[in-house]
Amino acid sequence: MEITQIQENVDQFVVHAQSALTDPQSFYQLIAVSTAYLLAIILSTFIKKNIPALHVQPNSQAHPFKRLSYSFGIVLSPLIGLFFIKIIYQLSLAFNYESWLIHVTLAAALMLFFLSCINNFVTSQFPAALFKWIGLPILFLHIVGLLPALIGVLESISINAGNVSISAFGVTRVLVFGAFLFWLGRVSNNFGKAIIKKQQTLDVPTKEVFSKLFEVTLFCIIVLLLLNVMGINLTTLAVFGGALGVGIGLGLQSIASNFISGIIILLDKSLTIGDYVELDNGQTGFVREFKMRYAVLETYDGKDILVPNEMFISNMMVNWTHKDPKQRYRVDFSVAYKTNIREMVELIKAAVAEHPQVISGDDVPFEERPDCEIDSFGDSGVNMFVEFWMQGIDDGKNRVGGDLLLIIFETLRENGIEIPFPQREVKMVKA
């Protein structure tokens, strides 16, 4: 029955098209359509000429709104053309004017605008292919009036299991709209995060907080929309609220704790991107990224440590660069007892101060300048140490301790200062 109805609609469309081609009014409709598109081209050119963001192609580092504006400028002409054709079509309906050509042009304009949006806004190949091979045919069937008949055919193909009825149309609708919603959610999430990260007035922790809240809110909206598409009554979800709370309290306690801990860390600013931290178990690394459940620490040997957010809250942690990137370090060495300690101390301080990464100079506070002192009296010599301040961490590309040991060794050798080593005297006693 439904297939016969589709055939009748197709036959009627062909008969109407043949009769309309011989109608003298078709010429006037062609003039109206051509005028509408000519005005659309002129108006879109004028608008893009006066708004540089619509025609100047931005680079990859540009603000997301600039890239969005450029893409909108490309589809501006088809959009204005669709708008004018729609106005002409509504006027023809108001005056009971037979406008088959305007109707066909409106359908073509709508298809052209949809295709332009796919080419300019959908960057991934797989979603673009879905929109072209599934979205465009659905739009075409809607325009020619065959979509309701097709829906009726799909609804007739169903499986009943008690009170539950699963139809081919329901499954198709969930798949099509589900794919569209998840694509829209992913694109919106990336776009929203890019805008938040471009806000110069916000610090890094605040940006991370807003990014996470935006991601969670968008995810909840997408899930609710998908449940609505599936035909699930949202009021029935209240029945499962208590069970969900129990599930979080028991099985999902760790996940919920890590998520909330991540929000607390970002709000109290105890950790920021780029901080160098030392965990309670001795692991160290730079904070590179915050996730909903964990933070990523990058070590100097190229490893990524995934640390649950809860560990930063419940365990002791050393943040080396929390408020000030300057750090104080010391290097130990020894000299012989016969050394003139006062002269040697000045030589070492001057040599250490020449290193480019060591903080020194007359404008530096006295307590932050390089200092050399006696640590203790050893068995073989006087144990000395040098304290110095530097920007960053003494490791990786900022490896300063090794350079200073070499500088101290060369300075002592150039000035004839002996570095002691253990010695033993053996006395031979004759019996």
MOURRA-V61620 format. One record per pair of residues at least 12 apart in sequence whose ideal C-beta (glycine too) atoms are under 10 Angstrom apart, sorted by sequence separation. I is the first residue (numbers start at 1). J is the second residue. D is the distance in Angstrom with one decimal. If there is no record, write none. Layout:
I:J:D ; I:J:D
This chain:
53:65:8.0 ; 54:66:10.0 ; 58:70:5.8 ; 90:102:9.8 ; 118:130:9.6 ; 119:131:9.8 ; 138:150:8.9 ; 155:167:5.1 ; 156:168:8.3 ; 157:169:7.8 ; 158:170:8.0 ; 159:171:9.9 ; 196:208:8.8 ; 274:286:6.3 ; 275:287:4.8 ; 285:297:3.3 ; 286:298:5.0 ; 294:306:4.7 ; 295:307:5.2 ; 358:370:6.1 ; 372:384:6.3 ; 373:385:6.3 ; 388:400:7.7 ; 53:66:5.7 ; 56:69:9.1 ; 57:70:5.9 ; 58:71:9.9 ; 89:102:5.1 ; 118:131:4.8 ; 119:132:9.1 ; 137:150:9.9 ; 154:167:6.6 ; 155:168:7.5 ; 156:169:8.8 ; 158:171:9.7 ; 196:209:9.4 ; 197:210:9.4 ; 224:237:9.1 ; 273:286:8.7 ; 274:287:6.5 ; 275:288:9.9 ; 284:297:7.8 ; 285:298:5.3 ; 286:299:8.0 ; 293:306:8.7 ; 294:307:5.9 ; 295:308:8.2 ; 335:348:9.4 ; 372:385:7.3 ; 373:386:8.2 ; 388:401:9.3 ; 52:66:9.7 ; 53:67:9.6 ; 55:69:9.4 ; 56:70:7.1 ; 88:102:5.6 ; 89:103:6.4 ; 117:131:8.5 ; 118:132:6.1 ; 154:168:4.4 ; 155:169:4.6 ; 157:171:9.6 ; 193:207:8.8 ; 196:210:5.0 ; 197:211:7.3 ; 273:287:5.8 ; 274:288:8.0 ; 283:297:7.2 ; 285:299:4.4 ; 286:300:8.6 ; 294:308:5.2 ; 295:309:6.1 ; 371:385:9.0 ; 372:386:4.9 ; 373:387:7.5 ; 390:404:9.9 ; 53:68:9.2 ; 54:69:5.8 ; 55:70:7.4 ; 153:168:8.4 ; 154:169:3.6 ; 155:170:8.0 ; 193:208:9.8 ; 195:210:9.7 ; 196:211:5.3 ; 272:287:7.0 ; 273:288:6.9 ; 284:299:6.8 ; 285:300:7.7 ; 289:304:9.0 ; 291:306:8.2 ; 293:308:6.8 ; 294:309:6.1 ; 333:348:8.4 ; 355:370:8.7 ; 371:386:7.1 ; 372:387:7.9 ; 386:401:9.9 ; 53:69:4.0 ; 54:70:6.8 ; 57:73:9.6 ; 86:102:9.6 ; 89:105:8.3 ; 90:106:9.8 ; 115:131:8.8 ; 151:167:9.8 ; 153:169:8.4 ; 154:170:8.5 ; 195:211:9.8 ; 271:287:5.7 ; 273:289:7.3 ; 283:299:7.6 ; 284:300:8.1 ; 285:301:9.6 ; 288:304:7.5 ; 293:309:6.8 ; 294:310:9.2 ; 295:311:8.8 ; 353:369:7.2 ; 354:370:9.6 ; 370:386:6.4 ; 371:387:4.9 ; 372:388:9.5 ; 388:404:7.2 ; 52:69:9.2 ; 53:70:6.8 ; 54:71:9.5 ; 56:73:8.9 ; 57:74:10.0 ; 85:102:6.8 ; 88:105:8.6 ; 89:106:5.0 ; 114:131:8.0 ; 115:132:7.4 ; 118:135:7.6 ; 151:168:9.9 ; 152:169:8.5 ; 154:171:8.8 ; 193:210:8.8 ; 194:211:9.7 ; 196:213:9.7 ; 273:290:7.4 ; 288:305:9.9 ; 289:306:9.9 ; 291:308:10.0 ; 292:309:8.5 ; 293:310:9.3 ; 294:311:8.9 ; 295:312:7.1 ; 331:348:9.5 ; 352:369:9.6 ; 353:370:5.0 ; 370:387:7.1 ; 371:388:7.7 ; 51:69:7.8 ; 52:70:9.8 ; 54:72:6.7 ; 55:73:5.4 ; 85:103:9.5 ; 88:106:8.3 ; 89:107:9.9 ; 114:132:9.4 ; 117:135:9.9 ; 118:136:8.1 ; 151:169:5.6 ; 154:172:6.3 ; 192:210:8.9 ; 193:211:4.9 ; 196:214:6.8 ; 272:290:9.3 ; 277:295:9.1 ; 279:297:8.0 ; 285:303:7.8 ; 291:309:8.3 ; 294:312:10.0 ; 352:370:4.4 ; 369:387:9.3 ; 370:388:4.6 ; 371:389:9.7 ; 386:404:6.8 ; 53:72:8.9 ; 54:73:3.1 ; 55:74:8.9 ; 150:169:8.7 ; 154:173:8.8 ; 192:211:7.8 ; 193:212:9.5 ; 195:214:9.3 ; 271:290:8.0 ; 278:297:10.0 ; 285:304:8.2 ; 290:309:7.9 ; 351:370:8.9 ; 352:371:9.0 ; 368:387:9.6 ; 369:388:8.3 ; 370:389:8.1 ; 386:405:9.5 ; 53:73:7.5 ; 54:74:8.6 ; 85:105:5.6 ; 86:106:6.3 ; 89:109:9.8 ; 115:135:9.5 ; 275:295:9.9 ; 277:297:7.0 ; 283:303:9.4 ; 285:305:5.6 ; 287:307:9.0 ; 349:369:7.8 ; 350:370:8.5 ; 352:372:7.6 ; 367:387:9.7 ; 368:388:8.8 ; 369:389:8.0 ; 51:72:9.9 ; 52:73:9.6 ; 55:76:9.4 ; 85:106:4.9 ; 114:135:7.1 ; 115:136:6.9 ; 151:172:9.2 ; 193:214:6.9 ; 276:297:9.2 ; 284:305:9.1 ; 331:352:8.1 ; 349:370:5.0 ; 351:372:9.6 ; 368:389:4.7 ; 386:407:9.6 ; 48:70:9.9 ; 51:73:7.7 ; 54:76:6.6 ; 85:107:9.5 ; 114:136:6.6 ; 150:172:9.9 ; 151:173:9.0 ; 189:211:9.0 ; 192:214:4.9 ; 193:215:7.3 ; 265:287:9.7 ; 273:295:9.5 ; 275:297:9.6 ; 276:298:9.9 ; 283:305:5.9 ; 285:307:8.6 ; 348:370:8.1 ; 349:371:6.7 ; 350:372:9.7 ; 367:389:8.9 ; 386:408:7.0 ; 82:105:9.7 ; 85:108:8.8 ; 86:109:8.1 ; 192:215:8.0 ; 273:296:9.9 ; 348:371:9.6 ; 349:372:5.1 ; 48:72:9.9 ; 81:105:9.2 ; 82:106:7.6 ; 85:109:4.9 ; 86:110:8.8 ; 115:139:9.6 ; 266:290:6.7 ; 271:295:7.1 ; 276:300:9.8 ; 283:307:8.0 ; 348:372:4.5 ; 365:389:9.5 ; 384:408:8.9 ; 48:73:5.3 ; 51:76:9.6 ; 84:109:8.8 ; 85:110:8.7 ; 111:136:6.7 ; 114:139:5.9 ; 189:214:7.3 ; 192:217:9.5 ; 193:218:10.0 ; 265:290:7.6 ; 287:312:9.5 ; 347:372:8.8 ; 364:389:8.1 ; 47:73:8.3 ; 48:74:9.4 ; 82:108:9.6 ; 83:109:9.0 ; 114:140:9.7 ; 188:214:8.9 ; 189:215:5.7 ; 192:218:7.1 ; 279:305:8.4 ; 281:307:9.9 ; 345:371:8.8 ; 346:372:8.1 ; 81:108:9.9 ; 82:109:4.4 ; 188:215:9.9 ; 263:290:9.9 ; 345:372:4.5 ; 48:76:6.6 ; 81:109:5.6 ; 82:110:6.1 ; 111:139:6.4 ; 262:290:6.1 ; 279:307:6.8 ; 344:372:7.9 ; 345:373:7.6 ; 358:386:9.6 ; 360:388:8.0 ; 44:73:8.2 ; 47:76:6.6 ; 48:77:8.8 ; 82:111:9.8 ; 110:139:6.9 ; 111:140:6.6 ; 189:218:5.5 ; 262:291:7.5 ; 263:292:9.2 ; 329:358:9.5 ; 345:374:8.6 ; 359:388:7.3 ; 360:389:8.5 ; 44:74:9.9 ; 47:77:9.5 ; 79:109:9.3 ; 82:112:7.8 ; 83:113:9.6 ; 110:140:9.3 ; 185:215:9.4 ; 188:218:5.9 ; 189:219:8.1 ; 262:292:6.3 ; 265:295:7.8 ; 277:307:8.8 ; 281:311:8.9 ; 358:388:4.9 ; 359:389:4.4 ; 360:390:10.0 ; 44:75:9.6 ; 45:76:9.3 ; 78:109:6.9 ; 81:112:7.9 ; 82:113:5.0 ; 262:293:7.3 ; 280:311:7.7 ; 328:359:9.5 ; 341:372:9.4 ; 357:388:9.2 ; 358:389:7.3 ; 359:390:6.1 ; 44:76:4.6 ; 45:77:8.0 ; 78:110:9.3 ; 81:113:7.9 ; 82:114:9.6 ; 107:139:8.9 ; 110:142:9.3 ; 111:143:7.5 ; 186:218:9.3 ; 259:291:9.6 ; 261:293:9.4 ; 262:294:8.1 ; 279:311:6.8 ; 280:312:10.0 ; 287:319:9.1 ; 327:359:9.9 ; 341:373:9.9 ; 357:389:10.0 ; 358:390:5.8 ; 359:391:7.2 ; 43:76:8.8 ; 44:77:4.0 ; 47:80:8.4 ; 78:111:9.8 ; 79:112:9.9 ; 80:113:9.8 ; 107:140:7.7 ; 110:143:6.5 ; 185:218:5.7 ; 188:221:9.3 ; 189:222:9.3 ; 258:291:9.1 ; 259:292:5.4 ; 261:294:9.8 ; 262:295:7.4 ; 279:312:8.4 ; 326:359:6.9 ; 341:374:6.9 ; 355:388:8.0 ; 357:390:5.2 ; 358:391:9.7 ; 43:77:8.5 ; 44:78:8.8 ; 78:112:5.2 ; 79:113:5.9 ; 82:116:10.0 ; 138:172:9.7 ; 184:218:9.4 ; 185:219:6.9 ; 188:222:8.8 ; 258:292:7.7 ; 259:293:6.4 ; 261:295:9.7 ; 280:314:9.4 ; 281:315:8.3 ; 284:318:8.5 ; 286:320:9.8 ; 287:321:9.5 ; 352:386:5.5 ; 356:390:9.9 ; 357:391:7.1 ; 370:404:9.1 ; 42:77:9.8 ; 44:79:8.2 ; 77:112:9.7 ; 78:113:4.4 ; 107:142:9.4 ; 108:143:9.0 ; 258:293:4.6 ; 277:312:8.1 ; 280:315:4.3 ; 286:321:8.8 ; 351:386:9.2 ; 352:387:9.3 ; 353:388:8.2 ; 355:390:8.5 ; 357:392:8.0 ; 40:76:8.9 ; 41:77:5.9 ; 44:80:5.3 ; 77:113:9.6 ; 78:114:9.0 ; 107:143:4.1 ; 185:221:7.9 ; 186:222:9.2 ; 257:293:9.7 ; 258:294:6.7 ; 279:315:7.0 ; 280:316:4.9 ; 284:320:8.3 ; 348:384:7.6 ; 352:388:5.8 ; 372:408:9.2 ; 40:77:5.8 ; 43:80:5.6 ; 44:81:8.3 ; 75:112:9.5 ; 78:115:8.5 ; 79:116:8.2 ; 106:143:8.1 ; 107:144:7.3 ; 185:222:4.2 ; 255:292:8.8 ; 256:293:9.9 ; 258:295:9.7 ; 279:316:8.4 ; 280:317:6.7 ; 348:385:10.0 ; 349:386:7.5 ; 357:394:9.0 ; 381:418:8.1 ; 383:420:9.7 ; 40:78:8.0 ; 42:80:9.5 ; 43:81:9.5 ; 75:113:6.7 ; 78:116:4.9 ; 79:117:9.0 ; 134:172:9.5 ; 138:176:7.5 ; 184:222:7.6 ; 185:223:9.2 ; 255:293:6.4 ; 271:309:9.3 ; 278:316:9.4 ; 279:317:6.0 ; 280:318:8.8 ; 344:382:9.2 ; 348:386:6.0 ; 349:387:10.0 ; 381:419:7.6 ; 382:420:8.2 ; 40:79:8.4 ; 41:80:8.3 ; 75:114:9.7 ; 77:116:8.6 ; 78:117:8.6 ; 104:143:9.2 ; 254:293:8.9 ; 278:317:7.1 ; 279:318:8.1 ; 328:367:9.5 ; 333:372:9.4 ; 335:374:9.7 ; 345:384:7.9 ; 349:388:9.2 ; 380:419:9.6 ; 381:420:3.2 ; 37:77:8.7 ; 40:80:4.1 ; 41:81:7.8 ; 43:83:9.7 ; 75:115:9.6 ; 76:116:9.5 ; 103:143:8.9 ; 104:144:9.6 ; 181:221:9.2 ; 182:222:6.7 ; 185:225:9.1 ; 277:317:5.7 ; 278:318:4.1 ; 328:368:8.0 ; 337:377:8.3 ; 344:384:8.0 ; 380:420:4.1 ; 381:421:8.4 ; 37:78:9.5 ; 39:80:7.9 ; 40:81:3.8 ; 43:84:8.8 ; 75:116:4.4 ; 103:144:9.9 ; 134:175:9.3 ; 135:176:8.1 ; 181:222:5.2 ; 184:225:9.3 ; 185:226:9.5 ; 271:312:6.3 ; 277:318:6.5 ; 278:319:8.1 ; 330:371:9.3 ; 331:372:9.5 ; 334:375:9.0 ; 337:378:9.4 ; 341:382:6.6 ; 345:386:9.3 ; 357:398:6.6 ; 379:420:8.8 ; 380:421:6.3 ; 381:422:9.8 ; 39:81:8.5 ; 40:82:8.3 ; 74:116:6.8 ; 75:117:5.8 ; 134:176:6.4 ; 181:223:9.0 ; 270:312:7.1 ; 275:317:10.0 ; 276:318:9.1 ; 277:319:5.2 ; 278:320:6.8 ; 326:368:7.6 ; 330:372:9.9 ; 333:375:9.5 ; 334:376:9.7 ; 339:381:8.0 ; 357:399:9.4 ; 358:400:6.8 ; 378:420:7.7 ; 380:422:5.3 ; 37:80:9.1 ; 38:81:9.4 ; 40:83:7.7 ; 74:117:9.5 ; 75:118:9.9 ; 216:259:8.6 ; 266:309:9.5 ; 270:313:8.8 ; 276:319:7.6 ; 277:320:6.9 ; 328:371:9.9 ; 330:373:9.4 ; 332:375:6.7 ; 337:380:8.6 ; 338:381:9.3 ; 339:382:6.9 ; 341:384:8.1 ; 357:400:5.2 ; 379:422:7.0 ; 380:423:6.9 ; 36:80:9.0 ; 37:81:5.0 ; 40:84:5.7 ; 75:119:8.7 ; 135:179:10.0 ; 178:222:9.4 ; 181:225:5.6 ; 182:226:8.1 ; 265:309:6.2 ; 275:319:5.6 ; 276:320:4.4 ; 277:321:8.3 ; 334:378:6.2 ; 336:380:8.1 ; 337:381:6.0 ; 338:382:9.8 ; 356:400:9.4 ; 378:422:9.6 ; 379:423:9.7 ; 36:81:6.5 ; 37:82:9.9 ; 39:84:6.2 ; 40:85:8.6 ; 71:116:9.6 ; 72:117:9.7 ; 74:119:8.2 ; 75:120:5.8 ; 130:175:10.0 ; 134:179:8.6 ; 135:180:8.1 ; 180:225:9.9 ; 181:226:5.5 ; 264:309:8.3 ; 265:310:9.9 ; 268:313:9.7 ; 275:320:7.5 ; 276:321:5.0 ; 277:322:8.6 ; 330:375:9.0 ; 336:381:5.1 ; 337:382:6.2 ; 339:384:9.3 ; 355:400:6.6 ; 358:403:9.2 ; 36:82:9.5 ; 38:84:9.6 ; 71:117:8.8 ; 74:120:4.9 ; 75:121:8.0 ; 130:176:8.4 ; 134:180:9.5 ; 180:226:10.0 ; 262:308:9.2 ; 263:309:8.6 ; 264:310:9.9 ; 271:317:8.3 ; 275:321:5.2 ; 276:322:9.4 ; 334:380:7.1 ; 335:381:5.6 ; 336:382:7.6 ; 357:403:8.2 ; 358:404:7.6 ; 36:83:8.9 ; 37:84:7.5 ; 73:120:9.2 ; 74:121:9.4 ; 178:225:9.5 ; 212:259:8.6 ; 216:263:9.6 ; 261:308:7.8 ; 262:309:4.0 ; 265:312:5.6 ; 270:317:8.2 ; 272:319:9.1 ; 274:321:7.4 ; 275:322:6.5 ; 334:381:4.3 ; 335:382:5.4 ; 356:403:9.6 ; 357:404:9.7 ; 33:81:9.4 ; 36:84:3.8 ; 37:85:7.9 ; 71:119:9.5 ; 72:120:8.2 ; 131:179:9.5 ; 177:225:8.1 ; 178:226:5.6 ; 181:229:7.5 ; 261:309:3.9 ; 262:310:8.9 ; 264:312:8.9 ; 265:313:7.1 ; 271:319:6.8 ; 333:381:9.4 ; 334:382:6.4 ; 335:383:8.7 ; 352:400:9.6 ; 355:403:6.2 ; 35:84:8.4 ; 36:85:5.4 ; 71:120:4.5 ; 72:121:8.8 ; 130:179:6.2 ; 131:180:8.3 ; 177:226:7.4 ; 180:229:9.5 ; 258:307:9.9 ; 260:309:8.2 ; 261:310:4.7 ; 264:313:6.4 ; 270:319:7.0 ; 272:321:8.8 ; 276:325:8.7 ; 333:382:9.8 ; 334:383:5.2 ; 335:384:6.2 ; 355:404:6.4 ; 358:407:9.8 ; 36:86:9.5 ; 70:120:8.8 ; 71:121:5.8 ; 130:180:8.3 ; 212:262:7.0 ; 213:263:8.1 ; 258:308:5.0 ; 259:309:7.4 ; 260:310:8.7 ; 261:311:8.3 ; 262:312:8.7 ; 272:322:8.3 ; 275:325:9.5 ; 333:383:8.0 ; 334:384:6.5 ; 33:84:9.0 ; 36:87:8.0 ; 177:228:9.5 ; 178:229:7.0 ; 212:263:6.8 ; 257:308:8.5 ; 258:309:4.5 ; 259:310:9.5 ; 261:312:6.7 ; 262:313:9.3 ; 271:322:8.1 ; 274:325:9.1 ; 276:327:8.9 ; 332:383:6.8 ; 333:384:5.5 ; 334:385:9.9 ; 352:403:9.7 ; 32:84:9.3 ; 33:85:6.7 ; 36:88:6.0 ; 68:120:10.0 ; 71:123:9.7 ; 127:179:7.6 ; 131:183:8.7 ; 174:226:7.8 ; 177:229:4.6 ; 178:230:8.3 ; 257:309:8.1 ; 258:310:5.1 ; 261:313:4.6 ; 270:322:7.3 ; 332:384:7.2 ; 333:385:7.5 ; 352:404:5.8 ; 355:407:6.7 ; 32:85:8.9 ; 35:88:8.9 ; 68:121:8.5 ; 126:179:9.5 ; 127:180:8.5 ; 130:183:8.1 ; 176:229:9.1 ; 177:230:9.0 ; 209:262:9.2 ; 213:266:9.8 ; 255:308:9.6 ; 257:310:5.1 ; 258:311:8.9 ; 260:313:8.9 ; 261:314:8.1 ; 269:322:8.8 ; 331:384:9.3 ; 332:385:4.8 ; 333:386:7.7 ; 351:404:8.5 ; 354:407:7.7 ; 208:262:8.6 ; 209:263:6.7 ; 212:266:7.2 ; 254:308:7.8 ; 256:310:10.0 ; 258:312:9.9 ; 269:323:10.0 ; 331:385:6.6 ; 332:386:8.1 ; 33:88:7.4 ; 127:182:9.4 ; 128:183:9.8 ; 174:229:6.1 ; 208:263:9.4 ; 209:264:10.0 ; 211:266:9.2 ; 255:310:10.0 ; 258:313:9.3 ; 330:385:4.9 ; 331:386:4.8 ; 352:407:6.6 ; 32:88:5.5 ; 33:89:9.9 ; 127:183:4.7 ; 173:229:6.5 ; 174:230:5.4 ; 209:265:9.4 ; 210:266:9.2 ; 254:310:7.4 ; 257:313:8.5 ; 330:386:6.4 ; 331:387:8.3 ; 348:404:9.4 ; 351:407:5.2 ; 352:408:7.4 ; 32:89:9.9 ; 126:183:9.0 ; 127:184:9.5 ; 173:230:8.5 ; 174:231:8.7 ; 208:265:8.9 ; 209:266:4.4 ; 257:314:8.9 ; 329:386:8.9 ; 330:387:4.8 ; 331:388:7.7 ; 351:408:6.9 ; 173:231:9.0 ; 208:266:4.8 ; 209:267:6.1 ; 329:387:7.3 ; 330:388:7.6 ; 29:88:8.6 ; 32:91:9.3 ; 124:183:7.8 ; 127:186:9.0 ; 170:229:9.5 ; 207:266:8.9 ; 208:267:9.7 ; 328:387:6.2 ; 329:388:6.1 ; 348:407:8.6 ; 351:410:8.1 ; 352:411:8.8 ; 32:92:8.7 ; 127:187:8.6 ; 170:230:7.9 ; 205:265:8.0 ; 206:266:7.6 ; 209:269:9.8 ; 328:388:7.2 ; 329:389:7.9 ; 348:408:6.0 ; 351:411:4.4 ; 122:183:7.9 ; 170:231:7.1 ; 205:266:4.7 ; 206:267:8.6 ; 327:388:9.6 ; 328:389:5.2 ; 329:390:6.8 ; 347:408:9.5 ; 350:411:8.6 ; 351:412:9.4 ; 124:186:8.8 ; 204:266:8.9 ; 205:267:7.3 ; 327:389:7.0 ; 328:390:8.2 ; 29:92:8.3 ; 124:187:8.8 ; 205:268:8.4 ; 206:269:8.4 ; 208:271:9.6 ; 326:389:5.5 ; 327:390:6.2 ; 331:394:9.7 ; 348:411:6.3 ; 351:414:9.4 ; 123:187:8.6 ; 205:269:4.7 ; 208:272:8.4 ; 326:390:7.1 ; 327:391:7.9 ; 329:393:9.4 ; 347:411:5.7 ; 348:412:8.0 ; 351:415:9.8 ; 122:187:8.2 ; 204:269:8.9 ; 205:270:8.8 ; 207:272:10.0 ; 208:273:7.5 ; 325:390:9.3 ; 326:391:5.9 ; 327:392:7.1 ; 329:394:5.1 ; 347:412:8.2 ; 33:99:9.6 ; 36:102:9.0 ; 121:187:8.1 ; 203:269:7.6 ; 205:271:7.7 ; 207:273:9.0 ; 325:391:5.4 ; 326:392:8.4 ; 327:393:6.5 ; 328:394:9.9 ; 32:99:8.5 ; 204:271:9.8 ; 205:272:5.4 ; 324:391:9.5 ; 325:392:5.9 ; 327:394:6.9 ; 344:411:8.8 ; 347:414:9.0 ; 348:415:9.8 ; 29:97:8.8 ; 33:101:6.5 ; 37:105:8.6 ; 204:272:4.9 ; 205:273:8.3 ; 325:393:8.7 ; 344:412:7.6 ; 347:415:6.0 ; 28:97:9.5 ; 29:98:9.1 ; 32:101:8.6 ; 33:102:6.3 ; 36:105:8.3 ; 40:109:9.3 ; 203:272:7.6 ; 204:273:5.0 ; 331:400:8.9 ; 348:417:9.5 ; 29:99:5.8 ; 32:102:6.8 ; 204:274:7.8 ; 321:391:9.7 ; 331:401:5.8 ; 347:417:8.2 ; 28:99:9.5 ; 29:100:7.6 ; 30:101:6.2 ; 33:104:9.2 ; 34:105:9.6 ; 204:275:9.7 ; 321:392:7.7 ; 327:398:9.5 ; 329:400:7.2 ; 330:401:8.9 ; 331:402:9.3 ; 333:404:9.6 ; 344:415:7.5 ; 25:97:7.7 ; 26:98:9.5 ; 29:101:3.9 ; 30:102:9.4 ; 33:105:4.7 ; 37:109:8.4 ; 320:392:9.1 ; 321:393:7.5 ; 329:401:6.3 ; 331:403:9.8 ; 333:405:7.4 ; 343:415:8.2 ; 25:98:6.6 ; 26:99:9.4 ; 28:101:9.1 ; 29:102:5.3 ; 32:105:9.0 ; 33:106:9.1 ; 36:109:8.9 ; 219:292:9.9 ; 320:393:6.3 ; 327:400:9.9 ; 331:404:5.0 ; 332:405:9.2 ; 335:408:9.9 ; 339:412:8.8 ; 344:417:5.8 ; 25:99:8.0 ; 26:100:7.5 ; 27:101:9.2 ; 28:102:10.0 ; 29:103:9.3 ; 330:404:9.7 ; 331:405:6.0 ; 343:417:9.0 ; 23:98:7.2 ; 25:100:8.9 ; 26:101:5.4 ; 29:104:9.4 ; 30:105:8.9 ; 33:108:9.6 ; 329:404:8.7 ; 333:408:5.5 ; 340:415:9.6 ; 25:101:8.5 ; 26:102:9.9 ; 29:105:8.1 ; 33:109:9.0 ; 216:292:7.7 ; 331:407:9.4 ; 332:408:9.8 ; 333:409:7.9 ; 336:412:9.9 ; 339:415:9.5 ; 341:417:10.0 ; 23:100:7.8 ; 215:292:7.6 ; 331:408:6.8 ; 335:412:6.9 ; 339:416:9.6 ; 340:417:8.4 ; 20:98:7.5 ; 23:101:9.0 ; 212:290:7.6 ; 334:412:9.9 ; 339:417:5.4 ; 19:98:9.6 ; 20:99:9.3 ; 21:100:8.7 ; 211:290:8.6 ; 212:291:8.9 ; 333:412:7.8 ; 338:417:9.4 ; 339:418:7.0 ; 20:100:4.0 ; 21:101:9.2 ; 212:292:6.4 ; 338:418:7.5 ; 339:419:9.6 ; 19:100:8.7 ; 20:101:7.2 ; 208:289:9.2 ; 209:290:9.4 ; 336:417:7.4 ; 337:418:9.5 ; 339:420:9.2 ; 16:98:9.5 ; 208:290:5.2 ; 335:417:5.7 ; 336:418:4.2 ; 338:420:9.6 ; 17:100:7.1 ; 20:103:9.5 ; 204:287:9.9 ; 335:418:6.9 ; 336:419:7.4 ; 337:420:7.7 ; 16:100:6.5 ; 20:104:9.0 ; 334:418:9.7 ; 335:419:6.6 ; 336:420:4.8 ; 205:290:8.9 ; 334:419:6.4 ; 335:420:6.9 ; 336:421:9.6 ; 204:290:9.5 ; 333:419:7.3 ; 334:420:5.5 ; 13:100:9.9 ; 16:103:9.9 ; 17:104:8.3 ; 334:421:8.8 ; 300:393:8.4 ; 301:395:9.9 ; 300:395:5.2 ; 301:396:9.1 ; 299:395:9.5 ; 300:396:4.4 ; 299:396:9.3 ; 300:397:8.9 ; 300:398:9.7 ; 300:399:9.3 ; 286:393:8.5 ; 284:393:8.5 ; 286:396:9.4 ; 284:395:8.4 ; 276:392:8.0 ; 276:393:5.1 ; 276:395:8.8 ; 68:191:7.6 ; 67:191:9.3 ; 64:190:8.7 ; 65:191:9.3 ; 64:191:5.6 ; 67:194:9.0 ; 68:195:9.7 ; 64:192:8.8 ; 64:193:9.3 ; 65:194:9.4 ; 64:194:4.4 ; 65:195:7.2 ; 13:144:6.7 ; 63:194:8.3 ; 64:195:5.3 ; 13:145:8.2 ; 63:195:7.9 ; 64:196:9.8 ; 12:145:9.6 ; 13:146:8.9 ; 64:197:9.3 ; 65:198:8.7 ; 10:144:8.6 ; 64:198:6.9 ; 6:141:9.9 ; 9:144:7.9 ; 63:198:5.5 ; 9:145:6.4 ; 10:146:7.7 ; 62:198:9.4 ; 9:146:6.0 ; 61:198:9.9 ; 9:148:9.7 ; 6:146:6.1 ; 9:149:6.6 ; 5:146:9.4 ; 8:149:9.4 ; 7:149:9.7 ; 5:148:9.3 ; 6:149:4.8 ; 5:149:5.3 ; 6:150:7.3 ; 4:149:9.7 ; 2:148:9.8 ; 3:149:8.6 ; 6:152:9.3 ; 2:149:5.8 ; 5:152:7.9 ; 6:153:7.8 ; 2:150:8.2 ; 5:153:9.2 ; 2:151:9.4 ; 2:152:4.9 ; 3:153:7.0 ; 1:152:8.8 ; 2:153:4.4 ; 1:153:9.3 ; 2:154:9.3 ; 2:155:9.1 ; 2:156:6.6 ; 1:156:8.7
